[in-house]
Every structure is written in structure tokens, then in C-alpha cells.
């Protein structure tokens, strides 16, 4: 791999004599890693060493065909680059509580979002946002497979988030970047690298951090990260917010062989010649006040532009992306056995779909839906056609699904046939009506046993299309 001369020069500034080792590391092969679901971790993977900074992270010696693994489709693990799992270590090091409210600003495809969902579990609220309409579909699918109820997904320009009247305990901003840390895995990142591209990325990152700062409550945290090494996309983006007193950087005590920033900004860098992972930079920041940074921070800041949290309101003119009105309903009696009572969910209906939302976050959810284009919320239970109830794929994957649902156990070949949306032979042992298609402990989706056949209800948009 021929690395750009400008990149190598900048690495000499950061690493000195270690630059040779970094270049040599790029000739090697990137290692595959996965993070297991803490509540449904059964798998058939050949797990190797543990990822040191993530309690559920593991390396694989070989990359299998994840597409042909039923456990992958059931959300039993997430394929995630090891360095980015550092988020798990930081959440625990800073004792971020499980009942916190968090927003992931650049969430697709869902690596950090699913990790946050595991940390917050049933007690915290996780708002995942994505600007790209195609990438948001992958994000929604991954969060459905992960199965936590206190999660919502929105789409649209990041500036739309400024309509929200409430603030978050934690804002995660994994900003778009030049991708220097992904050169080994993504060769196209090498060809697109240039000083001008870094400048363009830096401008975008400044906007992302500006919105992240606005959305964070006083005393809350902003986690800023990139998969790039240079200071222009890391410390230089952060410095104006620290200089003006909006944010302060937080040191993260850790035993790992990371490169810490030489400046006053506590940025930690992962380099592939030092650790088993790709390039990554992470900075933890604390919001120091409710004062709002102006849009020109770092260039021509005007103190008159500052507003505090109490002055912000969505306003009647900011609702162009409002959703169809959600109506609160009682859970139909015939559905009571579908959901675990300990999940403490409130039932609503929107666009004829019955959904369950955590009772403790109804107010926040209402604000989000009134201000944003909402793609996913809580636990979609299903819908009625006439008197017949059709359960959703999200309910199948949810950790709130009752343990008393009838199921049809499948061997691997039959499970793959099911995941390809192909017809299945009738099963005389199946209960009449709805059944779970199950591979070991992995819940794959729904089947319906009628008098004459066992009908496959796996969503066609998620089906396996490869051989």
C-alpha cells in the first residue's frame, strides 16, 4: 500500500520514529472483531482474544460469512471495529448512569448506537440520528435486531435537532472524517486523501461539534471521535469550544498503549502498530454551562448570538417534519401475553401500528416526534388486519418479548431457508397460529401455522439473497 506523502509527513510530526512502524502495520491485514449482545450472546463464532477495552468485544482469527449465520440475523452480536469499542470503556470510566438520556448524532450503521443501547438498557433514553436516508435504513435494522425498547431513530439535517427543547446527559459525535485510520481496511480512503479534503472534513466537524454542544445539558458529556489521526480534524476542531469555556476536556485514565495528545486537549489515538485495531481518535468533553455557542464560533463569534436552554423552543413554525399524531391506547387484552410486564411500557398507535414506549420517556418522545422525522420508536408490536393481529419483526427481536411464545425449532439449513423467505414444509408440531422461528436460542422471525401450511413471515427486505 502506497500511503500519501503528505500523510506520512504529518505522521512524523505525531509519531516521530514510530512512523516506520505505522507504515509497516499498513502492510498487514486488519483483524475482524465482534461485540456480543449482553442478553442474547449465544453464537457459533470462533472467538479468539478479548478486546481489552470492551467487556463484550472479541477478535476473530478468521472472518466468517456473517450473512449465512442465523445468530447474526437475530442480533446476537454486532460486527464492529475494535478501536471504536473504546466507547464501552469510557462509559464505565466516567460512570455514565444507566438512566441517562443520550443522543448519537452520526449514528449509522449502528456500532456505537447498539453499544450505547446495551449500556443504557431499559432505564435510559437513546436517540439515534442519521442524515443519510439510505444509511438510516441500516441503522434502523441494526437497532431492531439489538432489541432495546428505549430507543428512537430520526432522520434529517443535523440542524433540525436544534428544534428540540430538551438537552441530553450525553451527546456522542462520531464525526465524518478523512478516514486516515481506515486506510488498511478501505483503500478508497487512500485515494481520496488530500489536504483540501481534510479542510472540508474539518469544516463539517466544526458544525457537528457546534450542534453537539448545543444539545448537551450543563454538566453533561460530549464524546467527540473520528477515525482519523491529524490534529486539524481533532484538537483544532475542539479547541475553540474549550477556549471560550463551553466545554472542558476530561482525561481518561487507561492502561492501553494509546498516544495521548501533546496539547491541553485530552485526545487519545489508537494506532494499528500499537494496538489490535484500526486508527481512531477519541476525546471526552464536559459541558460547563448552558450558554449557547454562536454559529460563528472559532471565526467571528458574536456574544449577542448566545442563548441559554430556557430560551429555546420548537415553535409552531418548526414542525414541517412532524409525524402523524400518536394516540395512547390500552394494550389489547389479547396482546398481554406478548410482552413482559416488567418492561413497564405504555401502548400507543401511530399510522395503524401498535407501539410500546417506556413510560418514563413519554414526554421526551413527544418532543422528538413533534420536531423530527421519526423512523423508529420504542417497540413496534404489530398491526391488525380486521380482527387478526400481525406481530412485527421488531417485537420478535425485542428483549421485552414474552418467554411464553410458541416456537418452531430449526436446524441450520431450514433456518437459512427461512431467512431467504422461501416456503417451508408444514410442521405438525407447530402450534396453531403465530410461532417464533428459532435457531437454538436465536429468534429469527415469525411463522404462522394454518390448517394446511406453515407460512413464512420473515420481512422480504431483510432476506438473504446470496448463495
C-alpha positions as CSV (number, residue, x, y, z in Angstrom):
1,X,0.0,0.0,0.0
2,X,1.4,3.4,-1.1
3,X,0.5,6.0,1.5
4,X,0.3,9.7,0.5
5,X,3.5,11.6,1.1
6,X,1.6,14.4,2.9
7,X,0.1,11.8,5.3
8,X,3.5,10.3,6.1
9,X,4.9,13.8,6.8
10,X,2.1,14.5,9.2
11,X,2.6,11.2,11.0
12,X,6.3,12.1,11.5
13,X,5.0,15.1,13.4
14,X,2.7,13.0,15.6
15,X,4.8,9.8,16.0
16,X,8.4,10.7,15.1
17,X,10.5,7.5,14.7
18,X,7.4,5.3,15.2
19,X,6.1,6.3,11.7
20,X,8.1,3.5,10.2
21,X,6.3,1.0,12.4
22,X,2.9,2.6,11.4
23,X,3.7,2.3,7.7
24,X,4.8,-1.3,8.2
25,X,1.5,-2.1,10.0
26,X,-0.5,-0.9,7.0
27,X,1.0,-3.8,5.0
28,X,-0.7,-6.3,7.4
29,X,-4.2,-7.5,7.4
30,X,-6.9,-5.8,9.5
31,X,-8.4,-8.1,12.2
32,X,-12.1,-8.8,12.4
33,X,-13.8,-8.2,15.8
34,X,-17.4,-8.5,17.1
35,X,-19.3,-7.3,20.1
36,X,-21.7,-9.7,21.7
37,X,-25.2,-8.8,22.8
38,X,-25.2,-8.9,26.6
39,X,-28.6,-10.6,26.8
40,X,-28.5,-12.9,23.8
41,X,-24.9,-13.8,23.2
42,X,-25.3,-17.4,22.0
43,X,-23.2,-17.8,18.9
44,X,-21.1,-20.3,16.8
45,X,-18.2,-17.9,16.1
46,X,-14.6,-19.0,16.8
47,X,-13.9,-16.3,19.3
48,X,-10.2,-15.5,19.9
49,X,-8.8,-13.0,22.3
50,X,-11.0,-10.5,24.2
51,X,-10.9,-6.8,23.1
52,X,-9.2,-5.3,26.2
53,X,-11.3,-2.1,26.4
54,X,-14.7,-3.7,25.8
55,X,-16.4,-6.3,28.1
56,X,-18.3,-7.9,25.3
57,X,-15.7,-7.4,22.5
58,X,-13.8,-10.3,20.9
59,X,-11.4,-10.7,18.0
60,X,-11.9,-13.5,15.4
61,X,-8.9,-15.3,13.8
62,X,-10.9,-15.6,10.6
63,X,-13.7,-13.6,9.1
64,X,-16.7,-16.0,8.5
65,X,-19.7,-15.4,6.3
66,X,-21.8,-13.4,8.6
67,X,-24.6,-13.3,6.1
68,X,-25.0,-17.1,6.4
69,X,-25.1,-17.0,10.2
70,X,-28.6,-17.1,11.8
71,X,-27.2,-15.7,15.0
72,X,-26.1,-12.6,13.1
73,X,-29.7,-12.0,11.8
74,X,-31.1,-12.4,15.3
75,X,-28.8,-9.7,16.7
76,X,-26.7,-11.9,18.9
77,X,-23.6,-9.9,18.0
78,X,-22.5,-6.8,16.1
79,X,-19.5,-6.8,13.8
80,X,-17.6,-3.7,14.9
81,X,-14.1,-2.4,14.6
82,X,-12.3,-3.0,17.9
83,X,-10.9,0.5,18.4
84,X,-14.3,2.1,18.3
85,X,-15.4,-0.2,21.1
86,X,-13.4,2.1,23.4
87,X,-16.7,3.9,24.0
88,X,-17.6,1.0,26.3
89,X,-14.5,1.7,28.5
90,X,-15.2,5.4,28.7
91,X,-18.9,4.9,29.6
92,X,-17.7,2.9,32.6
93,X,-14.7,5.0,33.5
94,X,-16.8,8.1,33.7
95,X,-19.7,6.2,35.4
96,X,-22.3,7.3,32.9
97,X,-25.5,6.2,34.7
98,X,-27.8,3.6,33.1
99,X,-30.8,6.0,33.3
100,X,-29.1,8.8,31.3
101,X,-30.5,10.3,28.2
102,X,-28.2,10.1,25.2
103,X,-28.1,11.1,21.6
104,X,-25.9,9.7,18.8
105,X,-25.6,12.4,16.2
106,X,-24.0,10.4,13.3
107,X,-25.4,7.1,14.2
108,X,-25.4,4.8,11.1
109,X,-24.7,2.0,10.7
110,X,-25.2,1.5,14.4
111,X,-22.0,0.3,16.1
112,X,-21.9,3.0,18.8
113,X,-25.7,3.1,19.0
114,X,-26.0,-0.6,19.8
115,X,-23.2,-0.3,22.3
116,X,-25.0,2.7,24.0
117,X,-28.2,0.8,24.0
118,X,-26.6,-2.1,25.9
119,X,-25.2,0.4,28.4
120,X,-28.5,2.2,29.0
121,X,-30.5,-1.0,28.8
122,X,-34.2,-0.4,29.8
123,X,-33.6,2.6,32.0
124,X,-32.0,5.2,29.7
125,X,-33.3,7.0,26.6
126,X,-31.2,6.7,23.4
127,X,-32.0,9.0,20.5
128,X,-30.1,7.9,17.3
129,X,-29.9,10.4,14.4
130,X,-28.7,10.0,10.8
131,X,-28.8,12.4,7.9
132,X,-28.5,9.9,5.0
133,X,-31.8,8.3,4.0
134,X,-30.2,5.1,2.8
135,X,-27.8,4.7,5.8
136,X,-30.7,5.3,8.2
137,X,-32.3,2.0,7.0
138,X,-29.3,0.0,8.0
139,X,-29.3,1.9,11.4
140,X,-32.9,1.0,12.0
141,X,-32.4,-2.6,11.1
142,X,-29.4,-3.0,13.4
143,X,-31.3,-1.4,16.3
144,X,-34.4,-3.6,15.7
145,X,-32.1,-6.6,15.9
146,X,-30.5,-5.3,19.1
147,X,-33.9,-5.1,20.6
148,X,-33.9,-2.5,23.4
149,X,-37.1,-0.6,24.0
150,X,-35.8,2.9,25.0
151,X,-34.5,3.8,21.5
152,X,-35.7,6.1,18.8
153,X,-34.3,6.8,15.4
154,X,-34.7,10.1,13.5
155,X,-33.6,11.3,10.1
156,X,-32.8,14.7,8.6
157,X,-30.3,17.5,8.5
158,X,-28.4,17.9,11.8
159,X,-29.6,21.5,12.2
160,X,-33.1,20.1,12.6
161,X,-32.0,18.8,16.0
162,X,-31.8,22.4,17.2
163,X,-35.6,22.5,17.3
164,X,-35.5,20.1,20.3
165,X,-36.4,22.0,23.5
166,X,-34.7,19.5,25.9
167,X,-31.0,18.6,26.4
168,X,-29.2,15.3,26.8
169,X,-26.9,13.9,29.5
170,X,-24.6,12.5,26.8
171,X,-24.0,13.5,23.2
172,X,-21.9,11.2,21.0
173,X,-20.5,12.7,17.9
174,X,-18.5,10.3,15.8
175,X,-17.9,12.9,13.1
176,X,-17.4,12.3,9.3
177,X,-13.7,12.5,8.6
178,X,-10.9,11.9,6.1
179,X,-10.6,8.3,7.2
180,X,-6.8,8.1,7.8
181,X,-7.3,5.4,10.4
182,X,-9.2,3.2,7.9
183,X,-6.5,3.2,5.2
184,X,-5.8,-0.5,5.8
185,X,-9.5,-1.6,5.6
186,X,-10.7,0.9,3.0
187,X,-8.2,1.5,0.1
188,X,-10.5,4.2,-1.4
189,X,-9.8,6.4,1.7
190,X,-6.1,6.5,0.5
191,X,-7.0,7.7,-3.0
192,X,-9.4,10.4,-1.7
193,X,-6.9,11.8,0.9
194,X,-5.6,15.3,0.4
195,X,-5.0,18.5,2.5
196,X,-8.1,20.1,0.8
197,X,-10.2,17.1,1.8
198,X,-9.1,17.4,5.4
199,X,-10.1,21.1,5.3
200,X,-13.6,20.1,4.0
201,X,-13.9,17.5,6.7
202,X,-12.8,19.9,9.4
203,X,-15.5,22.4,8.4
204,X,-18.1,19.7,8.7
205,X,-16.8,18.5,12.0
206,X,-17.0,22.0,13.4
207,X,-20.7,22.1,12.6
208,X,-21.2,18.7,14.2
209,X,-19.5,19.7,17.4
210,X,-21.4,23.0,17.4
211,X,-24.7,21.2,17.4
212,X,-23.4,18.6,19.9
213,X,-22.5,21.4,22.3
214,X,-26.0,22.9,21.9
215,X,-27.7,19.6,22.6
216,X,-25.7,18.8,25.8
217,X,-27.0,20.0,29.2
218,X,-24.7,21.7,31.6
219,X,-22.6,19.1,33.4
220,X,-23.3,16.6,30.7
221,X,-20.7,15.0,28.4
222,X,-19.9,15.3,24.7
223,X,-17.9,12.4,23.3
224,X,-16.1,13.5,20.1
225,X,-14.4,10.9,17.9
226,X,-13.0,10.4,14.4
227,X,-11.3,7.6,12.5
228,X,-8.5,9.9,11.5
229,X,-5.2,10.9,13.1
230,X,-4.4,14.5,12.2
231,X,-4.9,17.4,14.7
232,X,-6.8,19.5,12.2
233,X,-9.8,17.1,12.4
234,X,-9.5,16.6,16.2
235,X,-7.8,19.1,18.6
236,X,-8.2,22.1,16.2
237,X,-12.0,21.4,16.0
238,X,-12.3,21.2,19.7
239,X,-10.0,24.0,20.8
240,X,-12.3,27.0,20.2
241,X,-15.0,25.4,22.4
242,X,-12.6,24.9,25.2
243,X,-11.0,28.3,24.9
244,X,-14.4,30.0,25.2
245,X,-15.4,28.0,28.2
246,X,-18.3,26.0,26.6
247,X,-16.5,22.6,27.1
248,X,-13.7,21.2,29.1
249,X,-11.7,18.1,28.2
250,X,-11.7,15.1,30.5
251,X,-8.7,12.8,31.0
252,X,-9.4,9.1,30.7
253,X,-7.1,7.0,32.8
254,X,-6.4,3.8,30.9
255,X,-3.8,1.1,30.7
256,X,-3.7,0.8,26.9
257,X,-0.9,1.7,24.6
258,X,-2.6,4.8,23.2
259,X,-1.0,8.0,22.0
260,X,-2.2,11.0,24.1
261,X,-2.3,14.5,22.7
262,X,0.7,16.7,23.3
263,X,-1.7,19.7,23.7
264,X,-4.0,20.6,26.6
265,X,-6.8,18.7,24.8
266,X,-7.1,15.1,26.1
267,X,-7.3,13.3,22.8
268,X,-6.4,9.6,22.7
269,X,-5.3,8.0,19.5
270,X,-5.3,4.3,18.5
271,X,-2.6,3.3,16.1
272,X,-2.5,-0.2,14.5
273,X,1.2,-0.6,15.2
274,X,0.5,-0.3,18.9
275,X,-2.9,-2.0,19.4
276,X,-5.0,-4.6,17.7
277,X,-7.3,-2.3,15.8
278,X,-7.6,0.4,13.2
279,X,-7.0,4.2,13.6
280,X,-9.3,6.1,15.9
281,X,-9.2,9.3,17.9
282,X,-11.4,10.0,21.0
283,X,-12.0,13.0,23.2
284,X,-14.3,13.2,26.2
285,X,-15.6,16.7,26.9
286,X,-17.9,18.1,29.7
287,X,-20.4,20.9,29.1
288,X,-19.6,23.7,31.5
289,X,-22.6,26.0,31.2
290,X,-26.0,26.4,29.5
291,X,-24.7,29.3,27.4
292,X,-25.1,28.6,23.7
293,X,-22.1,29.0,21.3
294,X,-22.8,31.1,18.2
295,X,-22.7,29.7,14.7
296,X,-19.5,31.6,14.0
297,X,-17.5,30.2,16.9
298,X,-13.8,30.0,16.1
299,X,-14.1,32.6,13.4
300,X,-16.1,35.8,14.3
301,X,-18.1,34.9,17.4
302,X,-20.8,37.4,18.4
303,X,-21.7,37.2,22.1
304,X,-25.2,38.6,21.3
305,X,-25.9,35.3,19.5
306,X,-25.7,33.3,22.7
307,X,-28.9,31.9,24.1
308,X,-29.5,29.6,27.0
309,X,-31.5,26.5,27.2
310,X,-34.6,28.2,28.6
311,X,-34.9,30.5,25.6
312,X,-35.1,27.6,23.1
313,X,-38.5,26.3,21.9
314,X,-39.5,24.3,18.8
315,X,-42.1,26.9,17.9
316,X,-45.1,26.5,15.6
317,X,-43.1,27.3,12.5
318,X,-40.6,24.5,13.1
319,X,-42.8,21.5,12.7
320,X,-42.6,20.9,8.9
321,X,-41.4,17.3,9.6
322,X,-44.0,16.4,12.2
323,X,-45.3,12.9,12.3
324,X,-48.8,11.6,12.3
325,X,-50.4,12.1,15.7
326,X,-49.7,9.3,18.2
327,X,-52.7,8.2,20.3
328,X,-52.4,6.5,23.6
329,X,-54.3,3.3,23.9
330,X,-54.6,0.4,26.4
331,X,-52.8,-2.7,25.4
332,X,-55.4,-5.0,23.9
333,X,-56.2,-7.9,26.2
334,X,-55.3,-10.5,23.5
335,X,-51.8,-9.0,23.3
336,X,-51.0,-9.0,27.0
337,X,-49.1,-12.3,26.8
338,X,-46.8,-11.0,24.1
339,X,-44.9,-8.5,26.3
340,X,-43.1,-9.0,29.6
341,X,-44.9,-6.9,32.3
342,X,-41.6,-5.9,33.9
343,X,-40.7,-3.7,30.9
344,X,-43.2,-1.0,32.1
345,X,-44.3,0.1,28.6
346,X,-47.1,2.4,27.6
347,X,-49.0,1.4,24.4
348,X,-49.8,3.8,21.6
349,X,-50.9,3.6,18.0
350,X,-49.5,5.6,15.0
351,X,-50.3,5.0,11.4
352,X,-52.3,1.9,12.5
353,X,-49.2,0.4,14.1
354,X,-49.4,-0.5,17.7
355,X,-46.2,0.5,19.5
356,X,-44.9,0.2,23.1
357,X,-42.9,3.0,24.7
358,X,-41.2,3.2,28.1
359,X,-43.5,5.1,30.5
360,X,-40.6,7.2,31.9
361,X,-39.8,8.8,28.5
362,X,-43.2,9.7,27.1
363,X,-42.6,13.5,27.4
364,X,-39.2,13.3,25.6
365,X,-40.6,11.0,22.9
366,X,-43.4,13.5,22.2
367,X,-40.9,16.4,21.8
368,X,-38.7,14.3,19.5
369,X,-41.7,13.2,17.3
370,X,-43.0,16.8,17.1
371,X,-39.7,18.2,16.0
372,X,-38.1,15.4,13.8
373,X,-38.8,12.9,11.1
374,X,-39.1,9.8,13.2
375,X,-38.2,6.4,11.6
376,X,-38.3,4.1,14.6
377,X,-39.6,4.4,18.2
378,X,-39.8,2.0,21.1
379,X,-41.0,-1.5,20.4
380,X,-43.3,-1.7,17.3
381,X,-45.7,-4.5,18.3
382,X,-47.6,-5.1,15.1
383,X,-50.9,-4.2,13.5
384,X,-54.4,-5.5,12.9
385,X,-56.0,-6.6,9.7
386,X,-59.6,-6.8,10.6
387,X,-59.6,-8.9,13.7
388,X,-56.3,-10.6,13.0
389,X,-53.1,-9.4,14.7
390,X,-49.8,-9.5,12.8
391,X,-46.7,-9.2,15.0
392,X,-43.8,-7.1,13.9
393,X,-40.2,-8.2,13.3
394,X,-39.1,-5.7,16.0
395,X,-41.3,-7.5,18.6
396,X,-39.6,-10.8,17.7
397,X,-36.2,-9.3,18.4
398,X,-37.1,-7.2,21.4
399,X,-35.8,-8.1,24.8
400,X,-39.4,-7.3,26.1
401,X,-40.9,-10.2,24.2
402,X,-42.5,-12.8,26.4
403,X,-40.8,-16.1,27.0
404,X,-44.0,-18.0,26.5
405,X,-44.5,-17.6,22.8
406,X,-44.8,-20.9,20.8
407,X,-41.8,-21.6,18.6
408,X,-40.6,-23.9,15.8
409,X,-37.1,-25.2,16.3
410,X,-34.9,-25.2,13.1
411,X,-31.7,-26.8,12.0
412,X,-29.2,-24.6,10.2
413,X,-30.4,-25.5,6.6
414,X,-34.0,-24.9,7.4
415,X,-33.2,-21.6,9.2
416,X,-31.3,-20.3,6.2
417,X,-34.2,-21.3,4.0
418,X,-36.5,-19.3,6.3
419,X,-34.1,-16.3,6.2
420,X,-34.2,-16.5,2.4
421,X,-38.1,-16.1,2.6
422,X,-38.6,-19.5,0.9
423,X,-41.6,-21.7,1.6
424,X,-41.3,-24.2,4.4
425,X,-42.7,-27.7,4.8
426,X,-45.7,-28.0,7.1
427,X,-44.8,-28.7,10.7
428,X,-47.2,-30.9,12.5
429,X,-45.6,-30.0,15.9
430,X,-46.2,-26.2,15.4
431,X,-48.9,-24.6,17.5
432,X,-51.9,-23.2,15.6
433,X,-51.4,-19.5,14.9
434,X,-48.2,-17.5,15.4
435,X,-44.9,-19.2,16.2
436,X,-41.3,-18.0,16.5
437,X,-38.8,-19.3,14.0
438,X,-36.0,-20.3,16.3
439,X,-32.4,-21.5,15.7
440,X,-31.1,-22.5,19.1
441,X,-31.8,-19.5,21.3
442,X,-31.8,-17.2,18.3
443,X,-35.3,-15.8,17.5
444,X,-35.3,-15.2,13.7
445,X,-38.8,-14.0,13.0
446,X,-42.4,-15.2,12.7
447,X,-44.2,-18.2,11.3
448,X,-48.0,-18.8,11.1
449,X,-49.4,-22.3,11.3
450,X,-52.7,-22.7,9.5
451,X,-54.7,-25.9,8.8
452,X,-52.7,-26.7,5.7
453,X,-49.3,-24.9,5.8
454,X,-46.6,-23.1,7.8
455,X,-46.3,-19.6,6.4
456,X,-43.0,-17.7,6.4
457,X,-43.3,-14.1,7.6
458,X,-39.7,-13.1,7.6
459,X,-39.5,-9.5,6.1
460,X,-38.6,-9.6,2.5
461,X,-36.4,-6.5,2.7
462,X,-34.1,-8.3,5.2
463,X,-33.9,-11.7,3.3
464,X,-30.6,-13.4,2.4
465,X,-30.0,-13.0,-1.3
466,X,-26.6,-14.6,-1.6
467,X,-26.0,-18.3,-2.3
